[in-house]
Amino acid sequence: MDVPFWVWAITVGAIIAMIVFDFVGHVRTPHAPSLREAATWSAIYVAIAVVFGIGVWVFAGGQYGGEYFAGYITEKSLSVDNLFVFVLIMASFAVPRELQQKVLLFGIAFALVLRTVFILLGAAAIENFSWVFYLFGAFLIYTAVVQARASGDEDDEFKENGFLRLVRRVIPTTEEYHSDRMTTKLDGRRHITPLAIALVAIGSADILFAVDSIPAIFGLTEETFLVFAANAFSLLGLRQLFFLIDGLLDRLVYLHYGLAVILGFIGVKLLIHALHENELPFINGGEHVTAIPEVPTWLSLAVIVVTLLVTTVASLARSRRDEREAAARAGRTGTPTVGTTGPGVAGEVRADGVPADSGDRSVTPAPAGSRDPGDGRGTV
């Protein structure tokens, strides 16, 4: 695929323009986006990515168009998995809801720069060393096994890594947030705020995310332009996606299994391709191994889409079943459901001194604007 310089320039310029627009139009004035705002902009960014893919399909052919869509869907699904960690980071640092957009946008910009570097390094390695596919394939299969063996339950708190602890020791840090500022001056000395620490946490997490993301997409296409575009478009809508589905993340209980299948499939695909490109003297005497046919792009795209659909449907069905079972158990034991105070056993006295069978079903309203403290995201 021969991509002219002007196409690269327009694509990179458009991506930078969208990031600048996000900062100026949405993040510069701190606010908590509504569900409607998040859904609208998520749809817009997905539409832009789809239109770009259609353009690739029309001008470069179905082969490259399919590779782009397979890469984009894979990167998007991996991004959803990354959102679990983002939720934990936001909760751990108690980032106010109205400031979370800024942290996410700066984190996304950093991730885009970082992944661009990784993409260029990966492309150079593939160009010069065909055996790199063996490493990529083996690593993805290992990652798939780790994903499959995971419980699927996220830890209830984010554990700071060594880099974050080093930053705290070296640079003075405030305990309180100072609006949306990253730094502030106290007693004549410059300090960084918890907002900056949260940004460093997301940035360091992005490094780990790129380790499996880049090999995965190189397993679907070797075209550097498509790898870059798929990564960029999957990241651009991540901020809006966070606010759109953060309340639904805990329902995707089987997502790690779906990602394990996808990563394992791509890993096997990479190993097969490595055998076809084989130049290692201790494998078949350095000759190509073509006994196993390479996986076509249409099959890769079909496996990815079907796996994600099955995973999502099964996850939502499991969540609904768990909710029904919880409600049934509550009904059998007489435990009131959330938000109500049901009648108790005759003669029983509640903690407030009111008889349980008095018929009192009043509910103390929550403070205006508050959120359930159990959701890990604090107060809006």
N, C-alpha and C positions, 0 to 999 in steps of 0.2 A: 504494500500500500504506500504509494508515493504522495505524501502530504506536502503541498507547497508551503513556503514560509508564511505567506500572507494568511493562509488558513489557520496556522498555528497562532499568528499574531492576533487575529480576530477572536479566536476561541479564548486565548489567555486574557485578552482585553475585556471580553464580555464577562468572564468569570470574576476578574478584579472589580469590574463595574458593579456586579451584583453584590459583592461583599461590601463595597463602599456604600451602595444604596441601602443595604441592610443596616449598616452602622448609622448612617445619617437619618434614615427614615424610621427605624424601629428601636435602635438601641441607645442612641444619644440621649433621648429622654426616657429615663427609667420608668418602666411600667410592667405590670403583669398582663401578658396577652390573654385575651378571651379565647374561648374554645373556637368561636367563629373565626377570629383573626388567624389562629394557628391553622385551622382547617383550610382556610382560603389560600394562605401563602404556601402551605404544604402542597396543595393541588397545583398551584402555579409552578412551583419548582419541579414537580413531577412532570407536568405538561411540557416544560422547557426541555427536560431531559428526554422525553419521548419524541418531541419534535426534532431534537438533535439526532436521535437515533434513526428516525425516518429519513432525515437528510443523508446520513451515512449510507443507509440502505439504498436510497435512490441514486446517489452519485458514486458510491464505491462498490455497490453490489450487495446481494443478500448474504454472502459469506461474512463480510465485515460488519454488516448491520446486525446479523445474529450474534457475532462475537461481542459487539458493543452491548447489546441488550442482556446477554448472559452475564457479562462483567458488571453491568450496572445493577442488575437485580441481586447478584451475589454480594456486591459491596453494600447495597442498601440493607440487605438482611443482616450482614455483619454489623452494620451501623446500629441497627435496632438492638442487637446484643450488647453493643457498647453503651447504650443508653442506661442499662442497668447500673453500670459503674458510675455514670454521670449522676444518677439519682442518689447513689450512696455518697458521692463526694459533696453534692449540694446539701444533703442532710447532715453530714459530718461537720461541715463548716458553717452550718446554719445560715446559708446564703439566703437573704431575703428574696421573696418571689420576684419582686420588681427588678432585682439586680441579676437574676440568673441569665437573662438574655445576653447581657454583656459578657459574662464569663464564657458562655457557650460560643458566642461569635468569635471572640479572641482565640478560644481553644480551637475552633474550626479553622480559622485562618492559619494558626500555627500548624495544625495537622496537615493542611493542604501543602504548605511549604515543605514540611518534613517528608510527606509522601512523594512529592515531586523529586526530592533528592533520592529517595529510595528507588523510585521508578527509574531514574536515570542510571543509578548504579546497577539495578537489576537488568536493565536493557543492555548495558555495557558487558555485564558478566555473561549474559546469554549469547551475545554476539561473538564473544571470544572463547567461551568455554561451554560446550554443549553438555558437559557432565553436570552443570549446575541444575539441570532439570531433575537429576537423581536426588540432589539435596532438597530441592523445593518439594518434590513429590513425597519423599520420606518425612520431611517436616510436617507437611499437611496431614499425612496419615497419622502421625504421632499426635498432632493437635486434635484430630477427629476423635481419637481414642480418649484423650483427656476430656473432651467435651461430652462424649457419651457416658463416661464414668462419673461425671459431675452429678450432684444431686439435683441440680436445677434450682435449689433454694439459695438465694443470695445471702451473704452475711448481713447482719443488721447494722453494721457500721463499717466505715472505710478505714483501712489501716494504712497509716502514712508510711511511705517508703523512705529509704535512707537519704535520697536526694532532698525530699521535703524537710526531713529533720535537720539536714545540713543547712538548708536555707534559713530555717528558724534560728539556728545557732549563730550564723554569720551575720544575718541582717536583722536589725531590730524590728519587731512586729507588734502592732497594736492588738489589743483584745477586742476592740469594738470596730464596727463598720463606720466609715466616714462617707456617707452618701455612696456615690458610685466611684469614688476616687481609689486609685491603686496605691498611692502614697500620700502621706501627710506629715507635717512637721509638728513635733511635740517637744517642748522645752528646748527649742533651737536645734533639734536633731531630727533628721529625716527617717521616717519609719514606713514600712510597707503595711498595708491593711490585710485583713483576712480575705478580702476579695482577690488580692494579688496571689495569696497562697493557694486559694481555690483554683485560680487560673493555672498556676504551676502544677497543681495536682492533676488537672485535666490534660495539660500538655504532656506531662510525663506518662500518663496513661495512654495518650495517643501514640507514643513510641511503641508500646507493647502491642497496640491494636494493629499498627502497620506491619508488624513482623509476620502475622498470618494473612493479613489482607493483600499485601503485594504479591507474595507467591501464589495466592489463590487466583488472582485475576490474570497473572502471567500464565496460569494453567489453562485459561480460556482464550487468550489472545496474546500474540507476541508483538502486536503493533503498539508501539510506545504511545502514539497519539490516542488510540482508543483506551489504553490503560489509564492515561492521564485524564481523559474526558470522563470516563466512567467513575473514577475516584472523585473528581471535582464535583460532578453533579450529584453524586450520592451524599457528599459532605455538605453541599450548599443548603439542602433542605433539612439538615439534621436539627438545627435550632428549633424550627417550627414543629418538626416531628416530636421533639422532646415534650413540648407543651401540649401536643395533641394526644399522645398516647401514654404519658407518664402515669396516668391513673389506671391504664390497662396492662402495664408491663407485668404485674404480678399474675395476670391471667394466662400469660404465654408460658405455661408450665412445661411444655414440651419443646420450646424453641431450641434448647441446647442439643436435643436429639436431632432435630432437623438440620441444624448447622453442622453437626457431626457427620451426617449423611452427605451433605454437600461438600464439605472439606475432604472427606474420605474419597468421594467420587472424583473430585478434581485431583487429589493426590495420586490416585491410580491412573488417571488420564495422563498426568505428567510423567509417571514412570513408563507408561507405554510409549509416550512420545520420546522419552529419553532413550529407550531401546531402539526406536527407529532412527534416532540421530547418533547412536552409540559410536564412540571413538575410543573407549577404554580398552586397553589391550587384554585385560584379564576377563572381559566379558565377550564371548564369542570371537575371541582373537582380534578384537577391535573392529569387527564387521557389524553392519547394521542388523538388528533383529526385527524382522517384519512379520513374524508368524501371527502375532496378535494385531488385528487392524486398529488403526487409530480411531478415537471416538469422534464422530462428526459433531459439528457445532449445534445442529438442530437437536441432537440427542442430549447434549449438555444443557441446552436451554430448557428442554422438556423436563429433564430430571430435576433441575433447580426449581422450576415453577411448581411442578407437582409436589415436590417435597415440602415447599413452603405452604402450599394450600392445605395439604394433609396435616402438617404440623399445627397450623393456625386453627383449623376446624376442630382437630382433636383437643387442642388446648382449651378452646372456648367451651367445648362440650364437657370436658373434665371440670372446668370451673363451675359451670351451671350445675353439674351433678353434685359437686362438693357443697354448693350453696343449698341445694335441696336437702341433702343429707344433714347439714348443720341445722336447717330449719326444722327438720323432722325430729332430730335429737332434742332440740330446744322445746319442741311441743310435748315430747314424752316426759321430759324432766321438769317441765313447768318453768324453765328458764325464759325470761322475757327476751324478745327479739330486740335488736338494736334500735334505739330511738323510742321504745315504748316501755311502759311499766304495767305489765299484765297482772291479772288477779292471782293471788297466791292461794295457798292452802287455807281452808277455813280455820280460824282461830290463831293463825300464825301472825306474829307481830313483826313489822318491818323495823329496820334500824332507826327510822325517824319517829318511831312510836305509833305510827298509824297502822291499824289492823290490815293485814294483807288482803282480807276479803271485803274491805270497805267499799270497793268499787272505784276508789280513787285512781284515775289513770292520767293524772296530770304529768306533764313532762317539763322539766326546767329547761327553758330555751338556752341555747349556747350563745355566748357573746357574739355580737354582730361582727361579721368578717372573719371569724375564727375558723380554723381547720381542725380536723381530727389530729391530735398530737401523735397518733400512731401511724400517720402516713409518712412521717419522716421528713416533711417539708416545712414544718413550722407554721407560722401565721402569715396570712396574706396581708 
